[in-house]
Amino acid sequence: MAWQELIASDDSVLGGKPALKGTRLSVEFLLDRLANGWSVQDLYDNYPGLTPAQIQAVFAFANDLLVDSRFYTPHRAESA
């Protein structure tokens, strides 16, 4: 999936956050909904213009950001 066909960053839209072209739906917003328990069907129900290709583009975008990235969880100090 070439997410670049469906996602763009434009300074005049949402302060330049990556968003679905032709919408004001940012990648961050959509991923936040999913991370907080929404299903893809919930997204379709609440934003009827969304397409499966757009949702796939959001995941492809996130995947490209994470490829070859390393994230470390800091160790928490144990409570006494």
PDB file of N, CA, C and O in Angstrom:
ATOM      1  N   MET A   1       0.857  -1.184   0.000  1.00  0.00           N
ATOM      2  CA  MET A   1       0.000   0.000   0.000  1.00  0.00           C
ATOM      3  C   MET A   1       0.891   1.230   0.000  1.00  0.00           C
ATOM      4  O   MET A   1       1.764   1.377   0.855  1.00  0.00           O
ATOM      5  N   ALA A   2       0.669   2.093  -0.944  1.00  0.00           N
ATOM      6  CA  ALA A   2       1.387   3.370  -1.018  1.00  0.00           C
ATOM      7  C   ALA A   2       0.553   4.418  -0.278  1.00  0.00           C
ATOM      8  O   ALA A   2      -0.289   5.092  -0.871  1.00  0.00           O
ATOM      9  N   TRP A   3       0.805   4.540   1.026  1.00  0.00           N
ATOM     10  CA  TRP A   3       0.007   5.452   1.842  1.00  0.00           C
ATOM     11  C   TRP A   3       0.113   6.888   1.353  1.00  0.00           C
ATOM     12  O   TRP A   3      -0.785   7.693   1.602  1.00  0.00           O
ATOM     13  N   GLN A   4       1.210   7.223   0.652  1.00  0.00           N
ATOM     14  CA  GLN A   4       1.415   8.589   0.166  1.00  0.00           C
ATOM     15  C   GLN A   4       0.298   9.044  -0.787  1.00  0.00           C
ATOM     16  O   GLN A   4       0.095  10.243  -0.981  1.00  0.00           O
ATOM     17  N   GLU A   5      -0.412   8.099  -1.369  1.00  0.00           N
ATOM     18  CA  GLU A   5      -1.525   8.447  -2.256  1.00  0.00           C
ATOM     19  C   GLU A   5      -2.733   8.963  -1.476  1.00  0.00           C
ATOM     20  O   GLU A   5      -3.571   9.679  -2.025  1.00  0.00           O
ATOM     21  N   LEU A   6      -2.821   8.599  -0.198  1.00  0.00           N
ATOM     22  CA  LEU A   6      -4.019   8.928   0.579  1.00  0.00           C
ATOM     23  C   LEU A   6      -3.762   9.790   1.811  1.00  0.00           C
ATOM     24  O   LEU A   6      -4.708  10.280   2.428  1.00  0.00           O
ATOM     25  N   ILE A   7      -2.505   9.978   2.173  1.00  0.00           N
ATOM     26  CA  ILE A   7      -2.164  10.753   3.364  1.00  0.00           C
ATOM     27  C   ILE A   7      -1.187  11.849   2.979  1.00  0.00           C
ATOM     28  O   ILE A   7      -0.235  11.618   2.232  1.00  0.00           O
ATOM     29  N   ALA A   8      -1.434  13.044   3.498  1.00  0.00           N
ATOM     30  CA  ALA A   8      -0.541  14.172   3.215  1.00  0.00           C
ATOM     31  C   ALA A   8      -0.426  15.048   4.452  1.00  0.00           C
ATOM     32  O   ALA A   8      -1.247  14.986   5.367  1.00  0.00           O
ATOM     33  N   SER A   9       0.599  15.850   4.448  1.00  0.00           N
ATOM     34  CA  SER A   9       0.808  16.834   5.504  1.00  0.00           C
ATOM     35  C   SER A   9       0.786  18.204   4.853  1.00  0.00           C
ATOM     36  O   SER A   9       1.589  18.495   3.967  1.00  0.00           O
ATOM     37  N   ASP A  10      -0.136  19.041   5.296  1.00  0.00           N
ATOM     38  CA  ASP A  10      -0.318  20.371   4.714  1.00  0.00           C
ATOM     39  C   ASP A  10      -0.396  21.361   5.871  1.00  0.00           C
ATOM     40  O   ASP A  10      -1.247  21.225   6.750  1.00  0.00           O
ATOM     41  N   ASP A  11       0.482  22.347   5.873  1.00  0.00           N
ATOM     42  CA  ASP A  11       0.509  23.321   6.967  1.00  0.00           C
ATOM     43  C   ASP A  11      -0.827  24.020   7.189  1.00  0.00           C
ATOM     44  O   ASP A  11      -1.095  24.491   8.294  1.00  0.00           O
ATOM     45  N   SER A  12      -1.665  24.098   6.166  1.00  0.00           N
ATOM     46  CA  SER A  12      -2.946  24.788   6.304  1.00  0.00           C
ATOM     47  C   SER A  12      -4.060  23.871   6.816  1.00  0.00           C
ATOM     48  O   SER A  12      -5.186  24.323   7.028  1.00  0.00           O
ATOM     49  N   VAL A  13      -3.752  22.585   7.015  1.00  0.00           N
ATOM     50  CA  VAL A  13      -4.748  21.633   7.519  1.00  0.00           C
ATOM     51  C   VAL A  13      -4.203  21.002   8.794  1.00  0.00           C
ATOM     52  O   VAL A  13      -3.164  20.342   8.774  1.00  0.00           O
ATOM     53  N   LEU A  14      -4.904  21.205   9.891  1.00  0.00           N
ATOM     54  CA  LEU A  14      -4.545  20.614  11.185  1.00  0.00           C
ATOM     55  C   LEU A  14      -3.111  20.905  11.592  1.00  0.00           C
ATOM     56  O   LEU A  14      -2.455  20.068  12.213  1.00  0.00           O
ATOM     57  N   GLY A  15      -2.635  22.061  11.252  1.00  0.00           N
ATOM     58  CA  GLY A  15      -1.291  22.462  11.641  1.00  0.00           C
ATOM     59  C   GLY A  15      -0.191  21.610  11.032  1.00  0.00           C
ATOM     60  O   GLY A  15       0.923  21.563  11.556  1.00  0.00           O
ATOM     61  N   GLY A  16      -0.495  20.939   9.934  1.00  0.00           N
ATOM     62  CA  GLY A  16       0.510  20.133   9.258  1.00  0.00           C
ATOM     63  C   GLY A  16       0.573  18.687   9.701  1.00  0.00           C
ATOM     64  O   GLY A  16       1.438  17.941   9.241  1.00  0.00           O
ATOM     65  N   LYS A  17      -0.324  18.273  10.585  1.00  0.00           N
ATOM     66  CA  LYS A  17      -0.346  16.864  10.987  1.00  0.00           C
ATOM     67  C   LYS A  17      -0.698  16.004   9.778  1.00  0.00           C
ATOM     68  O   LYS A  17      -1.523  16.406   8.957  1.00  0.00           O
ATOM     69  N   PRO A  18      -0.093  14.839   9.656  1.00  0.00           N
ATOM     70  CA  PRO A  18      -0.479  13.937   8.569  1.00  0.00           C
ATOM     71  C   PRO A  18      -1.962  13.594   8.681  1.00  0.00           C
ATOM     72  O   PRO A  18      -2.438  13.180   9.738  1.00  0.00           O
ATOM     73  N   ALA A  19      -2.679  13.771   7.581  1.00  0.00           N
ATOM     74  CA  ALA A  19      -4.124  13.541   7.563  1.00  0.00           C
ATOM     75  C   ALA A  19      -4.529  12.902   6.253  1.00  0.00           C
ATOM     76  O   ALA A  19      -3.807  12.965   5.259  1.00  0.00           O
ATOM     77  N   LEU A  20      -5.697  12.288   6.272  1.00  0.00           N
ATOM     78  CA  LEU A  20      -6.235  11.734   5.046  1.00  0.00           C
ATOM     79  C   LEU A  20      -6.530  12.876   4.085  1.00  0.00           C
ATOM     80  O   LEU A  20      -7.174  13.856   4.458  1.00  0.00           O
ATOM     81  N   LYS A  21      -6.066  12.753   2.871  1.00  0.00           N
ATOM     82  CA  LYS A  21      -6.264  13.806   1.878  1.00  0.00           C
ATOM     83  C   LYS A  21      -7.746  14.108   1.715  1.00  0.00           C
ATOM     84  O   LYS A  21      -8.580  13.203   1.670  1.00  0.00           O
ATOM     85  N   GLY A  22      -8.056  15.386   1.630  1.00  0.00           N
ATOM     86  CA  GLY A  22      -9.435  15.820   1.427  1.00  0.00           C
ATOM     87  C   GLY A  22     -10.296  15.764   2.675  1.00  0.00           C
ATOM     88  O   GLY A  22     -11.509  15.966   2.608  1.00  0.00           O
ATOM     89  N   THR A  23      -9.673  15.489   3.818  1.00  0.00           N
ATOM     90  CA  THR A  23     -10.425  15.429   5.077  1.00  0.00           C
ATOM     91  C   THR A  23      -9.675  16.220   6.145  1.00  0.00           C
ATOM     92  O   THR A  23      -8.581  16.735   5.911  1.00  0.00           O
ATOM     93  N   ARG A  24     -10.284  16.300   7.303  1.00  0.00           N
ATOM     94  CA  ARG A  24      -9.608  16.861   8.471  1.00  0.00           C
ATOM     95  C   ARG A  24      -9.418  15.757   9.506  1.00  0.00           C
ATOM     96  O   ARG A  24      -9.394  16.019  10.709  1.00  0.00           O
ATOM     97  N   LEU A  25      -9.284  14.529   9.031  1.00  0.00           N
ATOM     98  CA  LEU A  25      -9.053  13.385   9.909  1.00  0.00           C
ATOM     99  C   LEU A  25      -7.562  13.066   9.907  1.00  0.00           C
ATOM    100  O   LEU A  25      -7.011  12.584   8.918  1.00  0.00           O
ATOM    101  N   SER A  26      -6.923  13.349  11.042  1.00  0.00           N
ATOM    102  CA  SER A  26      -5.487  13.089  11.126  1.00  0.00           C
ATOM    103  C   SER A  26      -5.226  11.612  11.401  1.00  0.00           C
ATOM    104  O   SER A  26      -6.066  10.906  11.959  1.00  0.00           O
ATOM    105  N   VAL A  27      -4.056  11.172  11.002  1.00  0.00           N
ATOM    106  CA  VAL A  27      -3.620   9.811  11.303  1.00  0.00           C
ATOM    107  C   VAL A  27      -3.603   9.626  12.818  1.00  0.00           C
ATOM    108  O   VAL A  27      -4.052   8.601  13.331  1.00  0.00           O
ATOM    109  N   GLU A  28      -3.086  10.617  13.524  1.00  0.00           N
ATOM    110  CA  GLU A  28      -3.026  10.561  14.987  1.00  0.00           C
ATOM    111  C   GLU A  28      -4.410  10.338  15.585  1.00  0.00           C
ATOM    112  O   GLU A  28      -4.576   9.493  16.466  1.00  0.00           O
ATOM    113  N   PHE A  29      -5.403  11.087  15.115  1.00  0.00           N
ATOM    114  CA  PHE A  29      -6.768  10.978  15.638  1.00  0.00           C
ATOM    115  C   PHE A  29      -7.328   9.581  15.417  1.00  0.00           C
ATOM    116  O   PHE A  29      -7.896   8.980  16.328  1.00  0.00           O
ATOM    117  N   LEU A  30      -7.163   9.067  14.199  1.00  0.00           N
ATOM    118  CA  LEU A  30      -7.713   7.746  13.882  1.00  0.00           C
ATOM    119  C   LEU A  30      -7.025   6.653  14.703  1.00  0.00           C
ATOM    120  O   LEU A  30      -7.691   5.754  15.218  1.00  0.00           O
ATOM    121  N   LEU A  31      -5.713   6.725  14.826  1.00  0.00           N
ATOM    122  CA  LEU A  31      -4.998   5.737  15.637  1.00  0.00           C
ATOM    123  C   LEU A  31      -5.384   5.852  17.112  1.00  0.00           C
ATOM    124  O   LEU A  31      -5.474   4.845  17.815  1.00  0.00           O
ATOM    125  N   ASP A  32      -5.611   7.076  17.574  1.00  0.00           N
ATOM    126  CA  ASP A  32      -6.041   7.276  18.956  1.00  0.00           C
ATOM    127  C   ASP A  32      -7.389   6.612  19.201  1.00  0.00           C
ATOM    128  O   ASP A  32      -7.577   5.948  20.220  1.00  0.00           O
ATOM    129  N   ARG A  33      -8.323   6.785  18.280  1.00  0.00           N
ATOM    130  CA  ARG A  33      -9.634   6.131  18.429  1.00  0.00           C
ATOM    131  C   ARG A  33      -9.457   4.625  18.536  1.00  0.00           C
ATOM    132  O   ARG A  33     -10.034   3.989  19.418  1.00  0.00           O
ATOM    133  N   LEU A  34      -8.657   4.052  17.634  1.00  0.00           N
ATOM    134  CA  LEU A  34      -8.445   2.601  17.644  1.00  0.00           C
ATOM    135  C   LEU A  34      -7.745   2.153  18.922  1.00  0.00           C
ATOM    136  O   LEU A  34      -8.089   1.117  19.491  1.00  0.00           O
ATOM    137  N   ALA A  35      -6.768   2.928  19.372  1.00  0.00           N
ATOM    138  CA  ALA A  35      -6.033   2.581  20.593  1.00  0.00           C
ATOM    139  C   ALA A  35      -6.922   2.655  21.824  1.00  0.00           C
ATOM    140  O   ALA A  35      -6.634   2.019  22.837  1.00  0.00           O
ATOM    141  N   ASN A  36      -7.999   3.424  21.744  1.00  0.00           N
ATOM    142  CA  ASN A  36      -8.903   3.580  22.880  1.00  0.00           C
ATOM    143  C   ASN A  36     -10.174   2.750  22.750  1.00  0.00           C
ATOM    144  O   ASN A  36     -11.196   3.059  23.362  1.00  0.00           O
ATOM    145  N   GLY A  37     -10.097   1.699  21.950  1.00  0.00           N
ATOM    146  CA  GLY A  37     -11.178   0.729  21.934  1.00  0.00           C
ATOM    147  C   GLY A  37     -12.147   0.781  20.778  1.00  0.00           C
ATOM    148  O   GLY A  37     -13.005  -0.093  20.657  1.00  0.00           O
ATOM    149  N   TRP A  38     -12.034   1.787  19.922  1.00  0.00           N
ATOM    150  CA  TRP A  38     -12.923   1.812  18.773  1.00  0.00           C
ATOM    151  C   TRP A  38     -12.520   0.705  17.812  1.00  0.00           C
ATOM    152  O   TRP A  38     -11.340   0.377  17.690  1.00  0.00           O
ATOM    153  N   SER A  39     -13.490   0.141  17.143  1.00  0.00           N
ATOM    154  CA  SER A  39     -13.211  -0.816  16.077  1.00  0.00           C
ATOM    155  C   SER A  39     -13.160  -0.055  14.755  1.00  0.00           C
ATOM    156  O   SER A  39     -13.563   1.105  14.674  1.00  0.00           O
ATOM    157  N   VAL A  40     -12.664  -0.721  13.736  1.00  0.00           N
ATOM    158  CA  VAL A  40     -12.685  -0.108  12.409  1.00  0.00           C
ATOM    159  C   VAL A  40     -14.136   0.156  12.009  1.00  0.00           C
ATOM    160  O   VAL A  40     -14.433   1.171  11.378  1.00  0.00           O
ATOM    161  N   GLN A  41     -15.030  -0.747  12.373  1.00  0.00           N
ATOM    162  CA  GLN A  41     -16.448  -0.529  12.065  1.00  0.00           C
ATOM    163  C   GLN A  41     -16.973   0.720  12.759  1.00  0.00           C
ATOM    164  O   GLN A  41     -17.780   1.451  12.184  1.00  0.00           O
ATOM    165  N   ASP A  42     -16.524   0.979  13.994  1.00  0.00           N
ATOM    166  CA  ASP A  42     -16.919   2.209  14.690  1.00  0.00           C
ATOM    167  C   ASP A  42     -16.480   3.435  13.887  1.00  0.00           C
ATOM    168  O   ASP A  42     -17.226   4.408  13.776  1.00  0.00           O
ATOM    169  N   LEU A  43     -15.271   3.385  13.329  1.00  0.00           N
ATOM    170  CA  LEU A  43     -14.796   4.502  12.500  1.00  0.00           C
ATOM    171  C   LEU A  43     -15.695   4.685  11.294  1.00  0.00           C
ATOM    172  O   LEU A  43     -16.090   5.807  10.975  1.00  0.00           O
ATOM    173  N   TYR A  44     -16.021   3.587  10.619  1.00  0.00           N
ATOM    174  CA  TYR A  44     -16.911   3.676   9.448  1.00  0.00           C
ATOM    175  C   TYR A  44     -18.276   4.238   9.842  1.00  0.00           C
ATOM    176  O   TYR A  44     -18.849   5.057   9.122  1.00  0.00           O
ATOM    177  N   ASP A  45     -18.791   3.793  10.987  1.00  0.00           N
ATOM    178  CA  ASP A  45     -20.114   4.252  11.424  1.00  0.00           C
ATOM    179  C   ASP A  45     -20.114   5.739  11.751  1.00  0.00           C
ATOM    180  O   ASP A  45     -21.088   6.435  11.465  1.00  0.00           O
ATOM    181  N   ASN A  46     -19.039   6.231  12.343  1.00  0.00           N
ATOM    182  CA  ASN A  46     -18.963   7.631  12.750  1.00  0.00           C
ATOM    183  C   ASN A  46     -18.453   8.559  11.661  1.00  0.00           C
ATOM    184  O   ASN A  46     -18.716   9.761  11.693  1.00  0.00           O
ATOM    185  N   TYR A  47     -17.734   8.015  10.709  1.00  0.00           N
ATOM    186  CA  TYR A  47     -17.177   8.799   9.600  1.00  0.00           C
ATOM    187  C   TYR A  47     -17.489   8.046   8.311  1.00  0.00           C
ATOM    188  O   TYR A  47     -16.614   7.390   7.745  1.00  0.00           O
ATOM    189  N   PRO A  48     -18.739   8.141   7.843  1.00  0.00           N
ATOM    190  CA  PRO A  48     -19.213   7.313   6.734  1.00  0.00           C
ATOM    191  C   PRO A  48     -18.438   7.475   5.421  1.00  0.00           C
ATOM    192  O   PRO A  48     -18.545   6.629   4.534  1.00  0.00           O
ATOM    193  N   GLY A  49     -17.672   8.538   5.294  1.00  0.00           N
ATOM    194  CA  GLY A  49     -16.895   8.714   4.070  1.00  0.00           C
ATOM    195  C   GLY A  49     -15.608   7.907   4.037  1.00  0.00           C
ATOM    196  O   GLY A  49     -14.968   7.798   2.991  1.00  0.00           O
ATOM    197  N   LEU A  50     -15.219   7.335   5.182  1.00  0.00           N
ATOM    198  CA  LEU A  50     -13.980   6.559   5.239  1.00  0.00           C
ATOM    199  C   LEU A  50     -14.083   5.311   4.368  1.00  0.00           C
ATOM    200  O   LEU A  50     -15.145   4.701   4.246  1.00  0.00           O
ATOM    201  N   THR A  51     -12.965   4.955   3.774  1.00  0.00           N
ATOM    202  CA  THR A  51     -12.913   3.754   2.944  1.00  0.00           C
ATOM    203  C   THR A  51     -11.910   2.764   3.530  1.00  0.00           C
ATOM    204  O   THR A  51     -11.029   3.147   4.299  1.00  0.00           O
ATOM    205  N   PRO A  52     -12.045   1.505   3.168  1.00  0.00           N
ATOM    206  CA  PRO A  52     -11.044   0.524   3.604  1.00  0.00           C
ATOM    207  C   PRO A  52      -9.630   0.906   3.163  1.00  0.00           C
ATOM    208  O   PRO A  52      -8.674   0.667   3.901  1.00  0.00           O
ATOM    209  N   ALA A  53      -9.485   1.480   2.004  1.00  0.00           N
ATOM    210  CA  ALA A  53      -8.161   1.892   1.519  1.00  0.00           C
ATOM    211  C   ALA A  53      -7.559   2.971   2.422  1.00  0.00           C
ATOM    212  O   ALA A  53      -6.353   2.971   2.669  1.00  0.00           O
ATOM    213  N   GLN A  54      -8.392   3.886   2.912  1.00  0.00           N
ATOM    214  CA  GLN A  54      -7.890   4.929   3.807  1.00  0.00           C
ATOM    215  C   GLN A  54      -7.433   4.344   5.142  1.00  0.00           C
ATOM    216  O   GLN A  54      -6.402   4.746   5.681  1.00  0.00           O
ATOM    217  N   ILE A  55      -8.200   3.399   5.669  1.00  0.00           N
ATOM    218  CA  ILE A  55      -7.809   2.763   6.929  1.00  0.00           C
ATOM    219  C   ILE A  55      -6.509   1.992   6.725  1.00  0.00           C
ATOM    220  O   ILE A  55      -5.620   2.039   7.576  1.00  0.00           O
ATOM    221  N   GLN A  56      -6.393   1.295   5.621  1.00  0.00           N
ATOM    222  CA  GLN A  56      -5.165   0.566   5.326  1.00  0.00           C
ATOM    223  C   GLN A  56      -3.990   1.534   5.215  1.00  0.00           C
ATOM    224  O   GLN A  56      -2.887   1.226   5.668  1.00  0.00           O
ATOM    225  N   ALA A  57      -4.219   2.692   4.621  1.00  0.00           N
ATOM    226  CA  ALA A  57      -3.162   3.704   4.485  1.00  0.00           C
ATOM    227  C   ALA A  57      -2.698   4.187   5.858  1.00  0.00           C
ATOM    228  O   ALA A  57      -1.505   4.412   6.058  1.00  0.00           O
ATOM    229  N   VAL A  58      -3.616   4.348   6.798  1.00  0.00           N
ATOM    230  CA  VAL A  58      -3.258   4.775   8.154  1.00  0.00           C
ATOM    231  C   VAL A  58      -2.326   3.744   8.788  1.00  0.00           C
ATOM    232  O   VAL A  58      -1.314   4.105   9.388  1.00  0.00           O
ATOM    233  N   PHE A  59      -2.667   2.466   8.653  1.00  0.00           N
ATOM    234  CA  PHE A  59      -1.812   1.417   9.217  1.00  0.00           C
ATOM    235  C   PHE A  59      -0.472   1.342   8.492  1.00  0.00           C
ATOM    236  O   PHE A  59       0.561   1.128   9.126  1.00  0.00           O
ATOM    237  N   ALA A  60      -0.478   1.513   7.182  1.00  0.00           N
ATOM    238  CA  ALA A  60       0.774   1.478   6.414  1.00  0.00           C
ATOM    239  C   ALA A  60       1.681   2.641   6.810  1.00  0.00           C
ATOM    240  O   ALA A  60       2.895   2.474   6.921  1.00  0.00           O
ATOM    241  N   PHE A  61       1.097   3.812   7.021  1.00  0.00           N
ATOM    242  CA  PHE A  61       1.852   4.980   7.469  1.00  0.00           C
ATOM    243  C   PHE A  61       2.521   4.695   8.813  1.00  0.00           C
ATOM    244  O   PHE A  61       3.718   4.926   8.983  1.00  0.00           O
ATOM    245  N   ALA A  62       1.733   4.192   9.766  1.00  0.00           N
ATOM    246  CA  ALA A  62       2.275   3.881  11.092  1.00  0.00           C
ATOM    247  C   ALA A  62       3.365   2.813  10.989  1.00  0.00           C
ATOM    248  O   ALA A  62       4.395   2.909  11.656  1.00  0.00           O
ATOM    249  N   ASN A  63       3.143   1.818  10.171  1.00  0.00           N
ATOM    250  CA  ASN A  63       4.135   0.770   9.991  1.00  0.00           C
ATOM    251  C   ASN A  63       5.440   1.335   9.455  1.00  0.00           C
ATOM    252  O   ASN A  63       6.515   0.983   9.940  1.00  0.00           O
ATOM    253  N   ASP A  64       5.357   2.200   8.468  1.00  0.00           N
ATOM    254  CA  ASP A  64       6.573   2.794   7.900  1.00  0.00           C
ATOM    255  C   ASP A  64       7.343   3.602   8.941  1.00  0.00           C
ATOM    256  O   ASP A  64       8.573   3.637   8.916  1.00  0.00           O
ATOM    257  N   LEU A  65       6.625   4.246   9.848  1.00  0.00           N
ATOM    258  CA  LEU A  65       7.305   5.006  10.903  1.00  0.00           C
ATOM    259  C   LEU A  65       8.031   4.098  11.894  1.00  0.00           C
ATOM    260  O   LEU A  65       9.043   4.484  12.479  1.00  0.00           O
ATOM    261  N   LEU A  66       7.506   2.901  12.073  1.00  0.00           N
ATOM    262  CA  LEU A  66       8.057   2.006  13.077  1.00  0.00           C
ATOM    263  C   LEU A  66       9.115   1.040  12.550  1.00  0.00           C
ATOM    264  O   LEU A  66       9.869   0.464  13.334  1.00  0.00           O
ATOM    265  N   VAL A  67       9.180   0.860  11.258  1.00  0.00           N
ATOM    266  CA  VAL A  67      10.168  -0.053  10.693  1.00  0.00           C
ATOM    267  C   VAL A  67      11.562   0.420  11.074  1.00  0.00           C
ATOM    268  O   VAL A  67      11.899   1.594  10.924  1.00  0.00           O
ATOM    269  N   ASP A  68      12.351  -0.500  11.561  1.00  0.00           N
ATOM    270  CA  ASP A  68      13.728  -0.234  11.965  1.00  0.00           C
ATOM    271  C   ASP A  68      13.845   0.756  13.124  1.00  0.00           C
ATOM    272  O   ASP A  68      14.925   1.299  13.359  1.00  0.00           O
ATOM    273  N   SER A  69      12.773   0.993  13.836  1.00  0.00           N
ATOM    274  CA  SER A  69      12.824   1.852  15.017  1.00  0.00           C
ATOM    275  C   SER A  69      12.919   0.967  16.255  1.00  0.00           C
ATOM    276  O   SER A  69      12.415  -0.156  16.280  1.00  0.00           O
ATOM    277  N   ARG A  70      13.555   1.483  17.246  1.00  0.00           N
ATOM    278  CA  ARG A  70      13.642   0.758  18.508  1.00  0.00           C
ATOM    279  C   ARG A  70      13.060   1.630  19.609  1.00  0.00           C
ATOM    280  O   ARG A  70      13.401   2.805  19.750  1.00  0.00           O
ATOM    281  N   PHE A  71      12.186   1.028  20.374  1.00  0.00           N
ATOM    282  CA  PHE A  71      11.586   1.722  21.493  1.00  0.00           C
ATOM    283  C   PHE A  71      11.885   0.929  22.748  1.00  0.00           C
ATOM    284  O   PHE A  71      11.777  -0.297  22.763  1.00  0.00           O
ATOM    285  N   TYR A  72      12.252   1.615  23.769  1.00  0.00           N
ATOM    286  CA  TYR A  72      12.588   0.961  25.019  1.00  0.00           C
ATOM    287  C   TYR A  72      11.645   1.441  26.103  1.00  0.00           C
ATOM    288  O   TYR A  72      11.378   2.635  26.234  1.00  0.00           O
ATOM    289  N   THR A  73      11.149   0.502  26.867  1.00  0.00           N
ATOM    290  CA  THR A  73      10.299   0.834  27.995  1.00  0.00           C
ATOM    291  C   THR A  73      11.199   1.084  29.197  1.00  0.00           C
ATOM    292  O   THR A  73      11.955   0.202  29.605  1.00  0.00           O
ATOM    293  N   PRO A  74      11.120   2.275  29.758  1.00  0.00           N
ATOM    294  CA  PRO A  74      11.967   2.541  30.926  1.00  0.00           C
ATOM    295  C   PRO A  74      11.556   1.657  32.089  1.00  0.00           C
ATOM    296  O   PRO A  74      10.372   1.378  32.279  1.00  0.00           O
ATOM    297  N   HIS A  75      12.525   1.225  32.857  1.00  0.00           N
ATOM    298  CA  HIS A  75      12.238   0.415  34.042  1.00  0.00           C
ATOM    299  C   HIS A  75      11.717   1.331  35.128  1.00  0.00           C
ATOM    300  O   HIS A  75      12.270   2.400  35.385  1.00  0.00           O
ATOM    301  N   ARG A  76      10.653   0.897  35.754  1.00  0.00           N
ATOM    302  CA  ARG A  76      10.073   1.663  36.847  1.00  0.00           C
ATOM    303  C   ARG A  76      10.716   1.226  38.145  1.00  0.00           C
ATOM    304  O   ARG A  76      10.992   0.046  38.360  1.00  0.00           O
ATOM    305  N   ALA A  77      10.943   2.175  38.981  1.00  0.00           N
ATOM    306  CA  ALA A  77      11.449   1.861  40.314  1.00  0.00           C
ATOM    307  C   ALA A  77      10.324   1.179  41.086  1.00  0.00           C
ATOM    308  O   ALA A  77       9.182   1.638  41.068  1.00  0.00           O
ATOM    309  N   GLU A  78      10.648   0.101  41.750  1.00  0.00           N
ATOM    310  CA  GLU A  78       9.635  -0.602  42.524  1.00  0.00           C
ATOM    311  C   GLU A  78       9.295   0.179  43.780  1.00  0.00           C
ATOM    312  O   GLU A  78      10.160   0.794  44.405  1.00  0.00           O
ATOM    313  N   SER A  79       8.032   0.143  44.132  1.00  0.00           N
ATOM    314  CA  SER A  79       7.573   0.839  45.346  1.00  0.00           C
ATOM    315  C   SER A  79       8.089   0.112  46.578  1.00  0.00           C
ATOM    316  O   SER A  79       8.194  -1.114  46.603  1.00  0.00           O
ATOM    317  N   ALA A  80       8.400   0.886  47.579  1.00  0.00           N
ATOM    318  CA  ALA A  80       8.906   0.289  48.839  1.00  0.00           C
ATOM    319  C   ALA A  80       7.787  -0.195  49.696  1.00  0.00           C
ATOM    320  O   ALA A  80       8.025  -0.721  50.784  1.00  0.00           O
TER     321      ALA A  80
END
